[in-house]
Amino acid sequence: MLSGRCVVVTGASGNLGTAVCKRLLREGARVVALVRRASDPVAAGAAAQVADLGVEDQVEAAYSAAEPVWASVHCAGGWAGGTVAETSVDTFEKMIALNLRSSFLCCRAALRRMEPRGEGRIVNVAAWEPAMLSGFGGSAAYGISKAGVVALTKAVAESGRGVRCSCVAPGTLRTPQNSAGMPAADQGRWVPLEDVAEAIAYLVSPESGAANGAVITLPSR
């Protein structure tokens, strides 16, 4: 159980972030929801904290304000399509910043507060195809950045000094945006947000025990 334990959730106003916050709140966690703007909505019961996840000082300040941090869940991110030949440097750098740099800064901030205690949980969010090292062709920059998130997870897991770090890698999520963008797709095959939130809730719980460096894949059916 997470009763009273502080869990930081990034991307907390997004579809997945909201589902994760709600699930953790049901476990009794004290959820600190990191958002970009004070006007961004968060799940009822979560405490909103404004931070630009690309700015090192803001990330550090947000984690300091949330102490003591038991767990950190990194749902913030973005998507862009395009092959390598079609991808601009600006798009590539945007994907690295949104998906990898933000996860790195949050992992580091969490570790700095957890390692002195010798305990804590970190969960990163990647994606199914990048975790399989396949399917990069049509969204090269996105795939590269999410594969980097898996590598980051392994790096933290191998050096966390008592902190456990794992990753969830879902396929296409059931979101209004995906539904609008792919109306002809078989949406019944997509991954429910609640399934991903359930996996994350397990990984941040004390009951996850020695789970470390795990990549839990939730492929589209």
CORJOJO-V731815 format. One record per helix or strand of 2 or more residues. SS is the DSSP state (@ for helix, = for strand). FROM is the first residue (numbers start at 0). LEN is the number of residues. If there is no record, write none. Layout:
BEGIN
SS,FROM,LEN
SS,FROM,LEN
END
This chain:
BEGIN
=,5,5
@,14,12
=,29,6
=,46,4
@,55,11
=,68,6
@,88,26
=,120,5
@,127,4
@,139,18
=,163,7
@,175,6
@,186,3
@,192,12
@,205,3
=,214,4
END
